[in-house]
Amino acid sequence: MIDVLYFAWVRERIGLPKERVETEAATVAELIEELKAREDRYAMAFSDLASLRVAVDQDLTDFDAPLAGAREVAFFPPMTGG
């Protein structure tokens, strides 16, 4: 089981701030594919990965990052600075 957190418009599209997911995914990309296969709202939220960032256990990483031993994955839009 892994905690999946959604922030900003990702949360709005999926309709949840967080959920606990049972997954066989070895990487973040595989987890995304599993989520997209669930329902249209997930497919819509993950339709453009270029507009998403991901953190595994609060460390910013890439979509090919391994999930072995991870407790949390967070998805959010890119941060903008001022």
Buried (B, 14 or more C-beta within 10 A) or exposed (E): EBBBBBBEEBBEBBEEEBEEBEBEBEBBBBBBEBBBEEEEBBBEBBEEEEEBBBBBBEEEBEBEBEBEEBEEBBBBEEEEEE
